[in-house]
């Protein structure tokens, strides 16, 4: 089994554990607070905070830092890199302080009913950026040495802290406790890394050199890509701004739907995307475009293997999924209707969110920052334009669909830019497998939906239909994924028996 698959599965297992906790977090939020003004304010404030956090934890940041670490081999090169990492940390402190003072300007477009509370959340969570920067720097160093398990541990520790915070917030002073739990959780991202730093201290070089030539070179490689990955955050912020004017609970409903639909990207794309950057960067440097595209196309197919079923699930059963997950306690039937509608129309974004992250990892490995900036800018402009022209007539549907418009455009443009650079002929390697996946899932889920309308219990036949249709259409990815997972899970027990 390849190292890429092993490392991806390690991260996948940690991500599954973390996302199980994430489901618990969302269910607790829904149970205690439902979908009202309090969570509207909290979710809006966190959306602004996350946009700042993305500078130091977004798609570009860690992969590029990994490439910096891999390229810095001598002690002098490591000290120069440490100087740049110190600069990044100081920048995070400046951004955190600036956020506190500029908060009124950030939230100026939010509905006046929740504006003060949104500003409060943003100010409380401002210094999260500093702790994200520190934890992401350590994470990049560890990942560059193959220590991927600590990446999952970070996310798990953060979710545990937030879940505890939700429980305390249910007893009163909710907005303050929820905001503080988010800040404390970012601190725990650093704390959980301390044992890894001690255990793997040989991976870290002590001391730094402020070499201005090196600082400029690092900056020219990193900041354009970070800027490019910040552009999509405009979509997230705009959805919250527009939704704040659509009525009470709409922001919360969109947030629940967004987090539910986004799980695939967190579980699969982050795990796979994190481990393909180094080998892809190596093949680009060696001029081996065939191997580069082989990894990219296989990674895309594995991400579509999961995202296509979720697309059909959310599209056809969005309301039912939300009802099962959240409708209890303070989460009313009205909230289920709003959130379920959002989830159904978020299905388009779900389809492409995981593949987009894979494509962005490919762009990072080739350091094509102009391509990322151009595709992200065009996609955001089209998404925002669609939102502004539809939200008044179709409300939450227009907001949710605008994210799908952005995602579809991003996927098409990004893949085209990569093919333009490496060779258009590689396009034909992706299409047959992708068409088979759509055929298998389309036949499975449309048939299942018809059976569901006749009798809901018949929907349980969907997995059987999927296996039968996969076999008949000779679609091998699903079975290959199961075999890979089984070999990984059995590897250590079998090794112990052999010893």
Phi, psi and omega in degrees: 000137184290154178298327180300314181293319180297310182295322178296321179291324176300310179295324180298318181295317176296319181295320178298319178295315180295320182285335171297318176293324180296321176298319177299320178299312182293322179295319177296317177301314181296319183294314185276326190238351178061223179222084183225197185296324182298310179286333173302314180293315181297313181296323177293315179298319179292327177298317177294318179299315181297329177297323177284321179298330184297337177301322187249008179212003184286184186306323185276328194299301185292314179302320180289321177298323176301315179296324177298315181297317181295327182277342181268096187261316182280164180297321180294321178293322179294321179293323177294320177295320177300324176298320178291321178295323175297320178298319179297319180296315178297324177297321179296322178296316179299317180296320179297315180294317180298324181299320181299318183280330184264003183309317180301328180284327179295322187258013185301330183271359181284150177308135186300334182298332182237004188301315182297319180292322177298317179297322178298313180300317181297318181291321179296320185268007186303316185282003173300328180302320181296315181287327174297318180299313181296315182291325181290325177296313179296320180300318180296319180296314181294317180296326180294339179257010177085009180270068188284339186296334181287338175297315178292325181298324177303307184296321180296313181298321181296317182293322178301314180298317181294322178298316177299319178299320179298318180298315178294323182294333181294343182269356178137163181055045193298312185298319180293314183292319178299318180293316179295324180294326177295317178295313181297324179298322178294328176293321180293338174300327178279315184301319184292344180273346184303313177301323179294321179296318180292315183292324185243043183296340180291342179283344186252135178258130181270140179099157181213158177229127178269081178266114189294328177294315179293319178301320180292318180295315177299317182296318180294334178276323187271307193294324175300321180289321177297317178300319181295322180280346174282335183304315179299339178297339176300322179298316182295314180297318181295322178298323179288319179298310181295317183295333180295343180257008182258001178121163181295133176089352182290317178300317180296317179299316177296322180293316177300314181296318181297313182292324178293314182287336184277355183300325182298318180296320181293319186282308187268307188296314181296321180295310182287317182298326182293330187261352180267347184298310184298309179296325179292320177298322179296315181292325177295316180296327180275356180075018182266076184295330180296316179291322177303310182287333176296314178296316183297310183294321177294320179295320178297317181295322178292325178289321176292332179304326180264321187286329180293313175302321179293325176303311180292321179299310182293321182295316186271328185233034183302311182294318181297322179295315179296320180298316180293319185284319195237337191285086176197161181061235183278355181272106189273173177296325178296320178294324177297319180298313181295312183292320178297321177297317178298318181296319179300318182275345171285350184301327179295316178296322178300321182301324187252352186297316179292310177302326179298317181296323176297315179297320179295323176299322177295320178295321180295319183295331178264357179056040178271071185289331177295320178296318180296315182297314183294315181292319180295318181296311180298317182295316179295318179300316179293318179296313180295318179299317178298318181296314183293332182269353184238339189294330180288330183269322183239006171061233186298332179296317179296322179293314181294318180293330180298325177293324176294319177300315177299315184294315180299314180296317180299315181298311183298311184293319183293316180295323178296319179298318179295315179297323179299325183278326186253338180136122184294340184295338181288348179300323184290345177284338182269323192299312182302314180296321181293319179295322178296318179298316178295321180296312180300311183288321178299311179297319181295308189280328176292317175298317180297323180292320177297316177297322180298319179295328178285314178202118184306329182294336182289347179295341178294348178281352184304313179299323179294316177299319181299314181295317181295314182291323177299317180294316183294323181269003179055049178262105193270348190298319183299312179294323178296320179296317179297315180298318180298315180297318180295318178298321180294315183292328182270349188300307184292315176302320179293322176298320180295320178297319181297323181286000000 
